[in-house]
Every structure is written in C-alpha cells, then in structure tokens.
Amino acid sequence: MVAGGFGAGKTTLVGAVSEITPLLTEATLTQGSEGTDVLAGVESKTTTTVAMDFGKITLTSQEPPGIVLMLFGTPGQDRFRRIWDDLATGAAGAVVLVDTRRLADAFDAVAYFEQQQLPFLIAVNLFDGAPRYLLDEIRHALRLDDATPVVTCDARNRQSVRAVLSALVHHALTRLPTSPRATLGAPL
C-alpha cells in the first residue's frame, strides 16, 4: 500500500514506477470539496484520488520468480478512509508518503498501520521548496519507534521510488514469522 495525506504524491509515486499503465482514479476537485479538502500547502492541486491507484513493479529479475509488487495507492482524504481496510487485506507492507509542508497529515496513516500491525516505512517526499528536516527529527515528530525505517524520496523519480520499495520489502521480510510456510504475500 502507498498511503499518506492529501497531496503527498501517492499517485505520482505509483505512476513513476509502475511497469504497466497505472490505473488511476483521479477526479477533478469541485466546489463541493471546498471546506472538506484543506489545500493549505498544496494550493495548486486540482485533482484527487477517489478510490485507489494501481500499479505493478518487479523489483528483481532473478528467476524464479523475482519479487513482484502490486501497488495500491490510497486516497488521502478522511472521507475515503473506508477503502483502506479493503486495500490492507493481504498487504505485505506499506509506504507512508510524507510531505513536510503537511507533516501532521501522516499521523492517521501511521496510526492505521500500527493498529493493523502491518510493516511500514516513512518516505519523505522531497518536494521542491518544502522544508527539509533530519530524518531523526521526522521520526521524533511522528513518534516512531527506532525499528520503523524513515527514508527520503522523489516520488517523480523511478529509481528513487524503487529504492523506497526495496527498503519496504527488506523491512517486511525482517518482520515475517519464522514459519517455513510464511511468504511475503501472506498476511503478516
């Protein structure tokens, strides 16, 4: 799963790395969303995800079979939060994409994945002109334990996103049960 606040770059991340044409459920923001969607810090945003984004990436070319990730980008607004439960079913892990201009928007995603006991990492999207913080400062601000990875990324850059997804897979694998039947796609 790729989650985070409204305007954090989730759709961009999925689109930047997907090997297939991503399925995007973008809709134009309307006057009906005024007062509901807070645009502070993302005033130029004109669309929003209303269901999910879907993409696919193979992280390794080793045969068989390589690590293939199905990417599900979540909508960022609270009114679409019910979709998260469906997307989390069977998920191996999650990326919480963070915009430092709106850091508080990450709290709901962090709390959700902690409650679900789903491995996750924080990926700080390096928006042009956004405030820069040390990763330990972000860890402290989000009240994360030391075991939760915090990395930076440029959600527009394929290699940067691949690195984030590789870090997530590594983190999820370290959290797998020791059972020989445990697999990456199995519920954790």
Phi, psi and omega in degrees: 000148172239114185232173179151182183288169177302124176081012182284343178111019183298313179297319178298316180300310181299315181294327183290333189245346186293135176282341178251164173296118185292147172274119181241137178247056181278137175230151179289134174296137182242174176298335179297337180271353177299134182087343177260311179266117180275118184262007179301123181092342179226044186301333182276358181292130182240350180229166178211151175282130182249352176223286178193164168250148180224133175213177182216141176214141172259120183274336178230156177253010180293140177252151329278170331257003189082170178257114180253125178251133169264122184261128177239109177272131183270156169289149185268345184271148181304324185294346178253010187296335180300334180294332184303319181300318178294318181290331182283340181298117180081002181292144179272338182177178183216148170255126171260108181275129187241137172251117184294344175287341183219052186302323182299337179295344182278342185302317182297318180294317178301312180298319181299310183289329173296315180297320180284350185055039179261128178302136178214162171226162176261127174244112180277113180282119185276076177295143175301130177080357180282152178300144178252136179229156171295147181299325177294328176293321178292317177305312181296315182298325180269002178057048181267150173281168184293340182281346181274116180294142173232121183228167174254160176200164169245106186298348178273346189255118184305312183295321179297317180292320177303318179297320178297313181294323175297318178296321178296315180299315178301314180298315181295321180296327178289342181262356181296146173299157182279358179301138178294343179272354181292136177228162182299326182276353181284151176303137183266000000 
